[in-house]
Each structure stands twice: as C-alpha cells, then as structure tokens.
C-alpha cells in the first residue's frame, strides 16, 4: 500500500532532520577524537584538523552512504525495497529483533548508527599515531564511545522497549525501574539471578576441609574419590583478583573435582578477600605467605619432597615467581608446573594494558602504594569495560528497558563476586610487571630478597592458553616457553580467558591445538599445529599423571597431626564479600 502525500512529507522531514543529526554526530566524533588524542600518551599530534585530506575523504564517503541510506528509506516508505547498506558484525545481537527492520524509522536509526560506528572506528585507524600502545588505547576508547551511543541503549530509540511495554501494558517499565533501583542498591549491574547460587550450597561443593590458614589464605585439601592416588600431591594456586571457585563451580564443570577424580591428592589456595586491616600486604607476602607456605604445608602433610603445582592467571605469575625464589634459595619443591592463561612476559598485555601507563601507575602508587585497597567494584568495572556490549549494555537493555530478570548462570555469578586487592601488592605488580616488564629479565627484579631468574624454574611445564583471550593474549603467554628452563608442553584452547579454561571433559565441547615442535615463534607453532575436537582436560590429565609418581593408597583422613582438618570446604575466606 502506498504512503499518502502527508506521510511522505512527514518522512522527508524526518530524514532531513536525520541529516542534520548525522552531521552533528560527525562533528561530535571529530571533537571526541581530538579530546581523545589530547589525553592519551603519544597521541598529542594525532587529532585530525578540518582540512586533513584523510578526514575529507572519510567524511565524503560517510556523507555519501548517509545520502544513499536516506534515499533508500524514502523508497521503502512508498513500498519499494529499502537497501541494506550495512549489517551488524557477526555475533552482534543488539539489532536481531524484527522490530528494528519492520519500521523504516528504526531501520534508519539502526543503519545510520552502524554507518556512524564504522566511520568513527575508521577515524581511529587513520589517526596519525606512531606509538602502537597509544593507537590501541585510541581504538579501545573509540569502541567504548561507539558502544555507549547505540540506539538500542535508549528508551526513545529502542523499538523492543516500546513493543514490550505495549504487550505488558506498562508492567515491563515498572519492573525495569524496580530492577534499576535494586542494582543501585547493590552497586552493580545484575548479570544473573543471584538467588540461584550460594557458595558452599551449589557452588564450590567438592568435599574437603581447610587444613591450614594464615591472614592471607586458607589451604583446602579435598577428599579422595579414588582408592589409589598418585604419590605426589597436587596444589592449585588460583588468581587472587577473583574467587577461587571458578575452578570449582558445580560438579559437572569443576576442574578441582576432575583433578580429584583423576587420582590426585588435591590442595587449593583460597585467597583472603582483603579488607582495610590487610591493606599493607605486598607482592612478597603473596609469595611467602601464599604460594611458598602452601607448598611447604602440602609437603609436610603428604611427607614428600616434591609436589606438582598449577597456577591460573595471576596465580600462575605468583607461582612462577615463587618457584624462581625457591630455586635461587637452593630448594626444588615442585616436580611439574602447570600454568593456565598466565603471563610471565608482559610485552603485550592485551586490552587490560590500555589502562596502564606511567601516569596511571604513579597515581596508584601515590594513592594506595603504601597502604589501602583497590576496591573489588572498581576492578570489576574495568574488566566489564573490556567487553562492554556483553557485560554492561546487554544488561542495561535487558534489565532496565525490557524489565527482564537475567537467567541463572554460575559463571556470571562468580564474575559478580568481586574481590579487593591490597594497594602495595597492586602498585608493585603494575609497576614491575605491566609497565616495566622486569620478570622476564634474569636478575633484574628482586622478590623476597633474591633476584628473580625464571630460567632456574626448570621442571617440566604444561602451558595452556586460550585463543580468544583478551586478558592474557595467547601469543604473549606462548613466550613463557623461552623463559622457563625446563621442557615445556603448549596447548592452545578455543574461546576466551575463562570459557577456554572451564571446558569440562564430560561435555567435550570446543576444540584445541597441539604441536610437539618447540619453535620460539607462536605463529610458526600454530601454522603446523593439529586441531583436535573436544576438551583439552584429558590431555593435561594424562601429562600430569606422568609426573605423579607411583600409585599409592588414598589417604584415610585429611590433614595431619601438625595440620589437622578444620572447617569443611569451601572455608570461610571465599565467602567474604568485598
């Protein structure tokens, strides 16, 4: 059915207004790029001037696409097919609802936003910035602005909000307001149904007991699930920037339980969620009172000279550092080392590195470097910003605009369970690892009174990285092979920082890559690697068993005379809130 003259006139007026809006958006983008250039180190001269040829070409192309879009939308108004000049990138679900294309107005908003987004990102790419880190920061902050300005994020420009409100006779609006008020009270955006989970009830339920504790950590020993176990016990050191139970979510996806089922006597460090009274703790404390103390207690309980050990993310950096200290002291307490998504060389730290420069580190050192806390909520905000569409705007739209309740998801419950960090620990870590990358250089970094040398960490090592990891880039993780002094086995898994690691063998999803070649170059390794379907856990379990020693009867009781079993797992430290 054709549109009436009045409708056509109204549409033409709307599209003319859209032209003015789009030109204003163009100027806004240029202004933001200039402001961005002024604030990022190394980009002081990167801003485009109005007569820059590169900017002129981009603007002309951009205006031409908008003109074509407006003409196409007018054609649609008179029952002619409108061209689809642009589409969301694969995996972008913000505009998947039919309402975005059913209406010419919302179709226009959708396509004009996508055109504008592409334009701004191309401006960031074309900016004359020589410094690679500064260019990456510009790309990142440009993406943050683009994501925030999506029409899907606002009441007036989201057709799904209107449709849901009409269908529910306004109840979705009321529920959205209640959701917003509830989240304001929590101080964070709800990503899952918090009432569905509880640590110790249906998360972190692998049976065990606390066998040691100090002010920094509790050491948990897990009950055996096999009649015989490997002679050497197995210690897991998780990251201290979040709760350990990412390794022990539910029985079907628990790496802890899987390790126990494979015939290992498993111990795990549960880090304290530090409060103000522990704001003085340092990196050396996490090595001495954390990793090295845990290793000593495991040796004492099991009456062995050597154990096997695993470190995950920052826990791997702490463990690797601790073993360097031990080896320089003449000790050799670990027979094999497993590192999961761990950085020991910080030459490329991915998107998290965009937040870290000299000025930022100096600010942390001045503020909390001698005592104080980095609040868990601040840390959580930084990590959410790395994937804003997935971890921020998706829930703003779903919770507040549509009035939905997020579904129950154990991993997102864990993601929202924030932890604090002591200021001196954080400031030292940022300065010496992220900013100056000292750990990789033998003898350059002093820890616990000795000069670190990762080459002295010469036990066999199993190194796992995730191909789509935006926190620990896999090619940087691969550099660990050239730092450690022993034989290394490298496995690359699919997916990201967490989902790649938590890939249960029982579900056998995704895939991974293996290669026996010891090449120092990550790309060369990958080019000749073999892709294998399923979970990487069984490959690791087989490797670990080869370093476990002979099979012995499982211990009848947890702990020992000097380290008796105390409160049941998961212990109270992991339940402390930030």
TORKOLMAR-841695 format. One record per atom (N, C-alpha, C): z, y negated, x negated; residue in one letter. Coordinates in steps of 0.05 Angstrom, whole numbers, plus 5000, padded with zeros to 4 digits. Each point is the difference from the previous one (the first is absolute). Example, Ala and Ser with C-alpha at 12.3 -4.5 7.8 and 13.67 -1.06 7.14 Angstrom:
<sites>
515651144736A;500049765018A;500049764982A;498649795007S;500149764984S;501449785015S;
</sites>
This chain:
<sites>
500050244983X;500049765017X;500049754982X;498349815006X;499749764984X;502449815005X;500649854979X;502149795003X;498949765014X;501749855015X;499249765013X;499749774980X;498649795009X;499849774982X;502749884992X;501950005019X;502749904993X;501350184979X;499750265003X;501250194981X;498749964972X;497349965000X;498749964974X;500949744987X;500449805016X;500949744989X;502850034989X;501750155014X;502750044990X;500050164974X;498350215000X;499850164975X;499049834977X;497949845005X;499049834979X;502149814990X;501549895018X;502249824992X;502150154983X;500550255008X;501950164985X;499050054972X;497450074998X;499050074974X;499749754982X;499549765013X;500049764984X;502749944989X;502050045018X;502849974990X;500650204978X;498950245003X;500350204979X;498849914974X;497749865001X;498749904976X;501849814985X;501249815016X;501949814988X;502450154988X;501050205014X;502350154991X;499350154974X;497650124999X;499250154977X;499749824975X;498949765004X;499749814978X;502849914990X;501849975019X;502749934992X;501350224984X;499550255009X;501050234986X;498950014971X;497549934998X;498750004973X;501549804982X;500649765011X;501449804983X;502850104994X;501350135020X;502650114995X;500050204977X;498050185000X;499750204979X;499749864973X;498349804998X;499649874975X;502649864991X;501549885019X;502549874993X;502050204989X;500150235014X;501950214992X;499350114972X;497450034995X;499250094974X;500949814978X;499749745006X;500949804980X;503050014996X;501550025021X;502950024998X;500750254984X;498750225007X;500550254986X;499449984970X;497849874994X;499349964972X;502149844985X;501249815013X;502049834987X;502750144995X;500550225015X;502650134998X;499950254983X;497750114994X;499850254985X;499549954971X;501650124982X;499549964971X;497250094993X;498749834984X;497350074991X;497849925019X;500749875023X;497949935019X;499849705005X;501249854981X;500249715005X;497249875004X;498050114988X;497349885002X;498150165017X;501250175017X;498350195015X;499049895026X;501349795010X;499349915027X;497149905001X;498750065022X;497349905004X;500049705007X;498249854990X;499649735009X;497850005022X;499849795015X;498250005023X;497150034991X;499349914976X;497250024992X;499450244982X;501950184998X;499550244984X;497750165013X;498150084983X;497750145010X;500850275013X;501850144987X;500950255011X;501249975028X;501649795003X;501249955026X;497949925021X;498049844991X;497949925018X;498550245011X;499350194982X;498650245008X;501650165020X;502650044994X;501750155018X;500249865027X;500349745000X;500349865025X;497450025017X;497749974987X;497550025014X;499650275013X;500650214984X;499850275011X;501950045023X;502549904996X;502050035021X;499349855026X;499049764997X;499249855024X;497650135014X;498250114984X;497750145012X;500950245016X;501950154990X;501050235015X;501449915026X;501549794999X;501349905024X;497949905020X;498049874991X;497849915018X;498750245014X;499550214985X;498850245011X;502050135020X;502550004993X;502050115019X;500149855026X;500049734999X;500149845024X;497650055018X;497650014987X;497650055016X;500150285013X;501050194985X;500250275010X;502050025024X;502149854998X;502050005022X;498849865025X;498449794996X;498849885023X;498050195013X;498650164984X;498250205010X;501550215017X;502350074990X;501650205015X;500949885027X;500449745001X;500949875025X;497850025022X;497550034991X;497850025020X;498950285000X;501850194996X;499350295002X;498150104979X;500049884976X;498550114978X;501950114980X;499350224987X;501850134980X;500849804978X;502549974995X;500949834978X;500050164974X;499149874978X;500150154974X;502850034990X;500450224987X;502550054986X;499649934970X;500649764993X;499449904974X;502050104978X;502350095009X;502050094981X;501850205014X;501250184985X;501850215010X;502550014982X;502250085012X;502450034983X;499550224979X;501549984979X;499850204979X;501150275010X;499150224988X;501050265009X;503150014999X;501250115021X;502950025001X;501449765012X;498549785005X;501149765013X;499950055030X;502450035012X;500250075029X;500749765017X;500149764988X;500949775015X;498249935024X;497550074998X;498149925021X;498650245013X;501450235000X;498850245010X;500050025031X;501749855013X;500250015029X;497449885012X;498950125022X;497549905012X;500249715009X;502449905006X;500249735009X;498949794981X;499950074974X;499049824980X;497049965002X;498650205011X;497149975003X;499049975028X;501750065020X;499249985028X;499649715007X;501649824990X;499849715006X;498549854978X;498149835007X;498649844980X;501849824985X;502149905013X;501949824987X;501550154978X;501250235007X;501550154980X;498350124979X;497550085008X;498150104980X;499449784979X;499749765011X;499549774982X;502349964981X;502550005011X;502349964983X;500250214979X;499550255008X;500250224981X;497949974977X;497549965008X;497949984979X;500349754983X;500749785012X;500349754984X;502350034980X;502150135009X;502250054981X;499150174977X;498650215005X;499150184979X;498149864981X;498249835011X;498349844983X;501649814982X;501949875013X;501849814984X;501550154979X;501050245007X;501550164980X;498350074976X;497650095006X;498250074978X;499449754982X;499749785013X;499449754986X;502349924981X;502450025010X;502349924984X;500450194976X;499650265005X;500350194979X;497849974979X;497649925009X;497949954980X;500549754984X;501349805013X;500849764985X;502050084978X;501950175006X;501950094980X;498650154977X;498050165007X;498550154979X;498449814983X;498949785012X;498249824985X;501649794985X;502549975005X;501649794987X;499950034969X;499549794985X;499850014971X;502650054986X;501150245003X;502650074987X;499550204979X;500749944975X;499550184978X;502150214997X;502549925007X;502250194996X;500050215022X;499950254992X;499850225020X;502450025018X;502549964989X;502450025017X;500049775020X;499149764992X;500049775018X;497950055022X;497750124993X;498050065020X;501150205020X;501450204991X;501250205018X;502049875019X;501649814989X;501949865018X;498549845021X;497849874992X;498549855019X;498850195022X;499050234992X;499050195020X;502250085019X;502450064989X;502250105016X;500949795020X;500449754991X;501049795018X;497949925020X;497550014992X;497849955019X;500150215023X;500450254992X;500150215020X;502449965019X;502349904989X;502349955017X;499449795021X;498649784991X;499349795020X;498050105020X;498150154991X;497950115019X;501350185020X;501750184991X;501350195018X;501849865021X;501449794991X;501849855018X;498549855022X;497549924994X;498549845019X;498350165020X;500250265000X;498550175018X;500649925029X;497949985017X;500549945029X;501650215014X;500150244989X;501650215012X;503049944999X;500849824982X;502949944996X;501149805019X;498449885017X;500949785017X;499550065030X;501949905016X;499950045029X;497449915012X;499249754993X;497849875014X;497350134992X;499950154978X;497450104991X;499950304998X;501950145013X;500050294999X;499650115029X;497750115006X;499550095027X;501750245008X;500950154981X;501850235006X;502649905011X;501049774990X;502549895011X;499649935030X;497749865005X;499549925028X;499750245018X;498550204991X;499550245016X;502650155006X;501750034979X;502550145004X;501949855018X;500049734998X;501749845017X;499250025029X;497450005006X;499050035027X;500750285011X;499550204984X;500550285009X;502950055006X;501849874985X;502950055004X;501349785016X;498449825011X;501049785016X;502149844985X;499549954974X;501749844984X;502350144986X;500450265006X;502250144988X;499750034970X;497450034991X;499650024971X;500849754985X;499749765013X;500949754987X;503050004998X;501350085021X;502950005000X;501150204979X;498750244998X;500850194980X;499449914972X;497849864996X;499449894974X;502049804991X;500949835018X;502149804994X;502650154992X;500750215015X;502450164993X;499750134973X;497650104994X;499650124974X;500349804977X;498949765005X;500349794980X;502949924996X;501549965021X;502849934997X;501650224986X;499350255006X;501450224986X;499450004970X;497549944993X;499250004972X;501249764985X;500349775015X;501349774988X;502950074993X;501250155018X;502850084995X;500250194976X;498050184997X;500050194978X;499349864974X;498449795002X;499049864976X;497650134988X;498550165015X;497650134991X;498350095023X;497550064995X;498250105020X;500450305004X;500350095024X;500350295005X;497450144997X;499950214982X;497650154996X;500250285013X;502350075008X;500450265013X;502349995019X;500450215015X;502350025018X;502550084984X;501649804993X;502350054982X;502050205012X;500150015027X;501950185012X;499350304997X;497550054992X;499150284998X;501050144975X;501149844980X;500750134975X;502849914991X;501250184985X;502649944988X;500250174974X;500749864978X;500450144975X;502350195002X;499550254994X;502150215002X;499950155026X;498549905020X;499750145026X;497350135001X;497849854996X;497450125000X;498349904976X;501249854982X;498849924975X;502050074978X;499050084976X;501750084978X;502050225008X;498950225010X;501750215011X;499950254983X;498750004977X;500150244983X;502950054992X;501150245004X;502850054995X;500849974970X;502349874996X;501049964973X;502549855001X;500949914976X;502649854999X;499949814976X;501549795002X;500449814977X;501850134980X;499150024975X;501650134979X;501049804979X;499149755002X;500949794981X;499249735012X;501749804994X;499349735007X;501349804981X;498649784997X;501249774986X;499249755016X;500449764990X;499549765015X;497049975007X;498350134985X;497149965002X;498550215016X;501050254998X;498550225013X;501850235007X;499050155020X;501250265006X;498050224991X;501050224990X;498350224992X;500350225020X;497850085013X;500050205021X;499050264988X;501450225005X;498950274994X;499450145026X;497650125002X;499150135024X;500650305000X;500650115023X;500650285003X;497550174996X;500250234986X;497650164995X;499050125026X;497350055000X;498750135023X;498750264991X;500450074975X;498950264990X;502250154985X;499750264999X;502150164986X;500049954970X;497749954989X;499849954971X;498849724996X;500749884978X;499049734993X;499349994971X;498449804993X;499449964971X;502549934985X;500250094976X;502449954984X;500549704996X;497949854995X;500449714995X;500149865027X;502149845005X;500149845025X;498049774999X;499749885023X;497949805004X;501349745012X;499749784986X;501149745008X;497849815009X;500449875024X;498149815011X;501249724998X;498549814989X;500949724998X;498149835016X;500849935025X;498249845017X;500149704992X;498449845012X;500149714994X;502649885011X;500949794987X;502449865010X;499349765018X;497549955004X;499249785017X;499850085029X;500450255006X;500250095028X;501650265000X;500550115024X;501750235003X;498750264991X;501750184990X;498950254988X;498850185021X;500749975026X;499150205019X;497149995007X;498449834987X;497150035001X;499250284990X;501650114982X;499650274989X;501250215017X;501449925021X;501450205018X;500149905028X;497649945011X;499949895027X;500850205021X;498350195007X;500650215019X;499250274986X;501150225009X;499550254986X;497150064995X;498249935019X;497250064996X;498549834980X;501249774993X;498649834980X;501949914978X;502050174993X;502049944980X;499250124973X;499549844980X;499550104973X;502550124988X;502349905008X;502650124991X;500250285009X;499750055026X;500250275011X;497950184988X;497649904997X;497850164988X;500850094972X;501149824984X;500950084973X;502250215000X;501849985020X;502150205002X;498850275009X;498149995018X;498750255010X;498450144978X;499249854980X;498550124977X;501850134979X;502650015006X;501850144982X;501149824978X;500649755006X;501249814981X;502849935010X;501849964980X;502649885006X;499649704998X;499949875023X;499149725001X;502449815002X;499949794983X;501949785001X;498349745005X;501349805012X;498649755006X;501949774997X;499049784988X;501549754998X;499749835025X;502249935013X;500049825023X;501149734991X;498349814996X;500849744990X;501749845020X;501849854990X;501749825017X;498349775011X;500349945025X;498849765011X;501949774993X;499549874978X;502149834988X;500549755017X;502549925000X;500949755013X;500949804979X;501149785009X;500649784982X;501850084977X;501850195004X;501950074979X;498650164977X;497650095005X;498550154979X;497649844990X;500049745006X;497849834992X;499849954971X;501850114984X;499949974970X;498550234986X;499250215015X;498950244987X;497349934987X;499550144977X;497749954983X;498250244999X;497749974987X;498150224995X;501450224984X;501649924980X;501450194984X;502050165017X;501249885020X;501950145017X;498550225016X;497649945009X;498450205014X;499250244982X;499749944975X;499450224981X;502550164994X;502249864991X;502450144991X;501650125023X;500649845021X;501650095022X;498450155021X;497349974998X;498350135019X;498750254988X;497749974988X;498450244991X;501550174979X;501049874979X;501350164979X;502550145009X;501649865017X;502450125010X;499350245019X;498049965017X;499150225017X;499150244984X;498549964979X;499150224983X;502450154988X;501949854990X;502450124988X;501550175020X;500449895024X;501550155021X;498650265007X;497349995004X;498550245006X;500350204978X;499849924975X;500450184978X;502850135001X;502049845006X;502850115001X;500350205022X;499049935024X;500450185023X;498650274996X;497649994989X;498450244997X;500250134973X;501649884982X;500550124974X;497450064985X;498349794999X;497450034986X;499749774980X;498350044980X;499449794981X;497849825009X;498150125016X;497849845009X;499550045030X;499149795013X;499350015028X;497149915003X;498950025024X;497449885007X;500649755017X;498349794997X;500649755014X;497549885012X;500349855022X;497949865014X;500849725005X;498149814995X;500449725007X;497849915018X;500749845020X;498049905020X;500049704999X;497649884996X;499749715000X;501949874979X;501649805009X;501849884981X;502050204989X;500650205015X;501750224990X;498850144976X;497350025000X;498650114977X;500249824976X;499849745004X;500349814978X;502850014988X;502050025018X;502850034990X;500350264985X;499050215011X;500350274987X;498650004974X;497549914999X;498549994974X;501549844979X;501149775008X;501549834982X;502550154991X;501450135018X;502450144993X;499550234980X;497850145004X;499350224982X;499249894972X;498849774999X;499449874974X;502749944986X;501949895014X;502649944989X;501350264990X;500050215016X;501250254992X;498850124975X;497350004999X;498650124977X;500649844974X;500249735002X;500649844977X;502950054991X;501750075019X;502850074993X;500350284989X;497850144999X;500050274989X;500550225021X;499949925026X;500450195021X;497450095012X;499950245011X;497650115012X;500850155026X;500949865021X;501250135023X;498050105021X;497449924998X;498150065021X;497750174989X;499550235013X;497950184990X;497249925011X;499949895024X;497449925012X;500549755017X;498049835001X;500249755014X;497749985021X;500749935025X;498149945020X;500249705008X;497849864999X;499949725008X;498149965023X;501049905023X;498349955023X;499549705004X;497549925001X;499249725004X;501849814984X;500050044974X;501849854982X;498449844980X;501049764994X;498949834979X;501850004976X;498950064977X;501349964974X;498549794984X;497449985005X;498349784991X;499549825023X;500649744998X;499849815022X;497749804996X;497950104987X;497749824995X;498649925026X;499950175020X;498849935026X;502050105021X;501349825013X;502250085018X;499149985029X;497449965005X;499149995028X;500949745014X;500050015026X;500549765015X;502849904998X;501950174994X;502849904997X;500249814977X;498250034980X;500049824977X;499149725007X;498749965023X;499249735008X;502449815004X;502350125006X;502449845005X;501549934974X;499150114978X;501649994975X;498549844979X;501149774993X;499049854977X;502449874986X;499549854979X;502249884985X;501849835017X;498949845017X;501649825017X;501750175020X;498850205011X;501550175019X;502350144987X;499550114976X;502150154985X;502249814991X;499349764991X;502049814992X;501849925023X;498849985024X;501549935023X;502050225007X;499250254998X;501850225004X;502250014979X;499349954976X;502050004978X;502149785004X;499049775009X;501949775004X;501750055025X;498850135020X;501550035025X;501950235001X;499150244991X;501750245002X;500150164974X;498849894979X;499950164975X;502650064987X;502049845005X;502750054989X;501950115021X;499150055024X;501650115021X;499049915027X;500250185019X;499049945027X;498250235010X;498749965023X;498550215012X;497249905008X;498050184998X;497549975015X;500450155026X;500049865022X;500550125026X;497850195007X;500750225012X;498150205008X;497949895019X;500849815017X;498149895019X;497849854986X;500649864978X;498049864985X;498150204987X;501150214989X;498350204987X;498250135020X;501050065024X;498450125021X;497749825009X;500549735001X;498049815008X;497750004980X;500750024974X;497950004979X;498250245004X;501250245003X;498450245003X;498450005025X;501149895022X;498449985025X;497649824996X;500449784985X;497849814996X;497650134986X;500550214984X;497850134986X;498150125020X;500950085023X;498350125021X;500749865026X;499449745002X;501049845023X;498850105026X;497550075002X;498950095025X;501350265010X;500750174981X;501250265008X;503049985005X;501449834985X;502950005000X;501249745012X;498449815007X;501049765013X;498549945026X;497549934998X;498649905024X;499550225021X;499750254992X;499850215020X;502350015018X;502449954989X;502550025016X;500549745015X;499249774989X;500149755015X;498450025025X;497650104998X;498250035024X;501150215019X;500750244989X;500950215017X;502749955014X;501949904984X;502749975010X;500349755018X;498849774991X;500649755013X;497849925020X;497450044993X;497949925018X;499650205022X;500150264993X;499550215020X;502550115012X;502349944988X;502550105011X;500550294996X;498750124980X;500350294995X;502550064983X;500950245002X;502150104982X;498650174979X;500649954975X;498750164979X;500850295002X;498350194994X;500750285001X;501950084978X;501250235003X;501850114980X;498450114976X;500749914976X;498650084976X;502050004977X;500650234989X;502250024980X;499449834975X;497550004991X;499349854976X;500549705003X;499349895024X;500349725005X;503049935005X;501650195010X;502849965002X;501249964972X;499250184981X;500849984973X;499149734988X;497549925005X;498949764989X;501649755009X;501350025023X;501549775010X;503050014991X;500850214987X;502750034991X;500349884972X;500449745000X;499849844975X;502450054981X;499549944974X;502150024980X;500149754984X;502449924991X;500449774982X;499650094971X;499549814983X;499850054971X;501849804986X;501450094979X;501649814984X;498249814985X;500749744999X;498449804987X;499450054971X;502050064983X;499450054972X;498150234995X;500250225016X;498250224998X;497149915006X;499749865023X;497449915008X;498749814981X;501549804991X;498949804982X;499150124974X;501650194989X;499350134975X;497550175004X;499950145022X;497750185006X;497449835003X;500149785014X;497749835004X;499049894973X;501949904984X;499349884975X;498950204980X;501350224996X;499350184978X;497950205007X;499850075026X;498050195008X;497549865011X;500349875023X;497749885013X;498749774985X;501649824989X;499049764988X;499150054971X;501750124984X;499550034971X;499150284992X;500350205018X;499050274995X;500950114973X;502649994995X;501050084973X;500550304997X;500450145022X;500850284998X;497950174986X;497549945003X;497950164989X;499849974969X;501249804988X;499849954972X;502550114985X;499650204983X;502350134987X;501749794984X;502650015005X;501949834985X;500249715009X;498649925022X;500049725008X;502149945020X;500850205016X;501949955022X;502650144994X;502249855001X;502750124995X;501350065027X;500950255002X;501550105023X;502450164991X;502349945011X;502450154994X;500550014969X;499449794987X;500649984972X;498050134981X;497850105010X;497950124982X;497349895007X;498150034982X;497349915004X;498450225013X;498849945023X;498650215015X;497550094986X;499450255003X;497550124989X;499250235018X;498149955018X;499250215019X;498650244986X;499149954976X;498850234985X;502050214993X;502649935000X;502150204995X;500550175025X;499049925023X;500350165024X;497850214999X;500650224988X;497950194992X;500150275014X;501550015023X;500050255015X;497450015018X;499250235009X;497650025018X;500549835025X;497949865009X;500349825023X;497850045020X;500850005025X;498150025023X;499949725012X;497649885000X;499749725010X;498350015025X;501149885021X;498649985026X;499549715006X;497649935010X;499449745010X;498450025025X;500049795017X;498549995025X;497649824997X;497750095009X;497549854995X;499949735014X;501349975023X;499949755015X;502649844998X;501650064979X;502549874997X;499749704992X;501149825017X;499849724994X;502449894986X;502050174996X;502449914985X;500050104972X;499150254996X;499750124973X;497150094997X;498249824991X;497250084997X;499750264983X;498450185010X;500050274987X;498949994972X;498149814994X;499049994973X;502049894981X;501949845009X;502249904983X;502050234996X;500550145021X;501850234998X;498950214980X;497450025000X;498650204982X;500649934970X;500449744994X;500649924972X;502550134989X;501750105017X;502450144991X;499350234981X;497750125004X;499250234984X;499949924970X;499349764994X;499749924972X;502749894989X;502049975017X;502649894991X;502050224993X;500050215017X;501950224995X;499250174977X;502050134986X;499450154976X;499350295005X;500350105025X;499550285005X;497550055016X;499550255006X;497750085016X;500349915028X;497849895012X;500149895027X;498050145018X;500850045025X;498250095021X;499849785021X;497649925007X;499649775018X;498650105025X;501249935023X;498850065027X;499849755016X;497749955011X;499549775017X;499750085029X;501749895017X;500050075028X;498649785017X;499250085024X;498849805018X;502249835013X;499249795013X;501749825016X;501649824982X;502249885010X;501449794987X;502650074987X;501649804994X;502450024984X;502050205012X;500450005026X;501950185013X;498650235013X;497949955016X;498750225014X;498750204981X;499249914977X;498950194980X;502150184989X;502449904995X;502150174990X;501150185021X;500549905024X;501250165021X;497750135015X;499050224988X;497750155011X;500850295001X;501550085020X;501350275000X;498050234998X;500950204985X;498350244996X;499550145026X;502050005018X;499750155025X;497849895017X;499549734998X;497849885016X;497450014984X;500249994974X;497750044982X;497749815007X;500649755003X;498049795007X;498949874975X;498149835004X;498849834980X;498750164978X;500149894975X;498850134977X;501149894975X;499350124977X;500949894974X;497950084979X;500249884977X;498250054978X;501550104975X;498850194987X;501150114975X;497950014978X;500950004975X;498250014978X;501750064975X;499250214986X;501550084976X;499449834976X;498049835001X;499349834977X;502249804995X;500449944975X;502249824991X;498849724993X;497849925011X;498749754993X;502049775005X;499849794984X;501849775003X;498949815021X;497650035009X;498849825019X;500150125028X;501249845019X;500450105027X;497350065014X;498149824997X;497450045013X;498650254990X;500150054974X;498850244989X;501350255011X;502749985002X;501550235011X;499050055029X;499849795016X;499350045028X;497150105004X;498249904983X;497250075002X;499550304997X;501850134985X;499650294996X;502250175013X;501649875017X;502250145014X;499050165023X;501550205008X;499350175023X;501749925024X;498749975023X;501449935024X;500950265014X;502550005009X;501250245013X;501149915027X;499450155021X;501149945026X;502950085002X;501549835015X;502850085006X;502049844984X;502550095001X;502349874987X;500150074970X;500949814985X;500450054971X;502750134994X;501850025019X;502650104996X;500050284987X;498450195010X;500150274988X;499150004970X;498249834992X;499249984972X;502349914983X;501449805010X;502449914986X;502250214999X;500550135022X;502150215001X;499550224980X;497550084998X;499250214980X;500549904972X;499349754994X;500449884974X;503049994994X;501649915019X;502949984996X;501350274995X;499150205014X;501150274997X;499550104971X;497849924988X;499450084973X;501949884980X;501649805008X;501949874982X;502950055009X;500350185019X;502750045011X;501750214986X;498750154982X;501650214986X;500150255018X;501650194992X;500250255014X;501349975028X;499550195017X;501250005027X;502950114998X;501849865013X;502950085000X;501049995029X;502250135006X;501149995027X;500849715007X;499449925025X;500849745009X;503049974999X;500949764995X;502949944997X;501350045028X;502450124999X;501450065025X;501249755013X;500649804984X;501249755010X;498849764986X;500349775014X;499049754989X;502149884982X;499049854980X;501849874982X;501350184980X;502249914989X;501550164980X;502949915000X;501650114983X;502849934998X;500349704994X;498549914980X;500249724992X;498549815020X;498150115014X;498549845019X;499950145027X;502250005014X;500150155026X;498349875021X;499050175018X;498449905023X;501849835018X;498949775007X;501549815017X;498749985028X;499449765008X;498949965027X;497350135002X;499350095023X;497450145003X;497749804997X;497750114992X;497549844998X;499449895029X;499049765002X;498849834979X;501949824986X;502750025005X;501849814988X;500149735014X;501949844992X;500349745014X;498449784987X;499350024974X;498549784987X;497449945014X;498550215008X;497449965012X;500149885028X;502450015012X;500349895027X;500849704999X;500649904977X;500849714998X;497649835006X;500449795016X;497949825008X;499949754982X;497649894997X;499749764985X;501049765016X;
</sites>
